[in-house]
């Protein structure tokens, strides 16, 4: 924890936003890679899928630790980035893909992005399992 208010402000404004933006982008890319590799999974590639999953879980635990740090300004940055750039797109993509599949429409017609229903539900379940932060529980 940083007790100097000017240093605290500098850290939040100059480094935290960029850091968490990059971390959430990394998570999103990792989820997309996991989703693309899941249907191609063979016995030999199972280890790679486990690596992707474990790395994502490590990030979820890390973010939970950050949220439990008690730093309200930092928490608001983390929550905003998680919701805006990860959880909402995952949920929205999952719901839209489900609707498109039910009506037998083509994905490209709506330029939908997102990951599969199975991976989306798995990720959301893990986030809810790991997090004990009030906005997620």
N, C-alpha and C positions, 0 to 999 in steps of 0.2 A: 504494500500500500504506500502511496505517495502522499505525504502530509502537506507539502508545499502547494498552495492553490494555483499558482502560476504554472508550476511544473505539471500539475494534474491536468490543467486546462490544455497545455501544450500536448501532452501525451494523448489525451482524448481527441483533440482536433486534428493533430498532425499525423499521428501514427495508428491509433486504434481503428479509425474508420477504414483506412487503406488495408490494414492487416486483416480485419474481419471480412472485408469485401473479398479479398484474395482467398481467404480460407473458405468462405462460402462458395466461391466460384470453383475452387478445387474440389470441394465436396460434390457439387453439382456435376462436374466433369467425371468424377469418380463414379457417381451413381449411374450416369449415362453409360460409362464403360462397363460397369457391372451388368447393367440391363442388356447391353448388346452382346456380352459374352455368355450370359446365362443360357440362351437357347443352344449355343455351340458347345456347351459343357460336355466334356468327356472325362473319363476317369483320370487321364493324365493332366487335365486342366483344372481339376477340382481345387488343387492347392492355390492356384492363382485367384479363383473366386473367393476362397477363404481369406486370402491376403487382402483383397479389396474390401471384404466385409469387415475384417478386423480393423483395418485402417479407419474405416468410417465409424465404427463403434468407438475407437480411441478418440476420434475428433468429437463425437457426441459426449463422451465422458469429460473431455477437456472443456467443452463449452458449458457443461453442467457445473464444473468446478468454477469457471469464470462467473457464472450466474450466481453461485453461492458465495462469492467473495464479499458481497455486501456493498459493492460500489455501484450506486444507483445510476450514475451517468454512463458507466461502462455497460451495465446491464441493459440499459435502454438501447444502446448501439447494437449489442449482440442480439437482443430480441428483435429489433427492427430488421436487421440483416437476415436473421433466420426466417422470420415470417415473410418478408418481402421477396427475398431471393431464393429461398429454399422450400419452406413448407407450403406456402400458397401455390407456387408453381407446380409442386409435386401433386398436391391435392387437385388443383384445377386440371392439370394434364390427365390425371387418373380419371376424374369424372367425365371430362370431355371425350377421352378415348372410349370410355365405357358407353357413353351416349352414341357416339359415332358407330361403334361396333354393333350396338343394339339395333340401329336403323340401317345397318349395312352400307354406310357411306364410306367414302375414301378419305383417309387421313390428309392426303395432299390437297383435297378440296378446301380444307380449313387451316392448312399449314399448322397443324397441331404439333406442339413439342411436348415432351414429357417422357416418362418412363412407364413401363408396364404396370398393370394393376398389382401383380404379385410383388414386384420390387417396391412399389409405392407403399403398399400396406405393410410390408416388412419394415421399411424405413420408419414409417410413422409409428409402428408398434415399438420399435427400438427407442425412438426418441421419447415416447411417452413412458416406457419402462425405465429408462435411465434418468430422465429429468424429474426432479422433485421441486422444480421452480413453479410457482403458482400459476403464471400464465399458460403453462403447458399441461398442468394437471387438471 
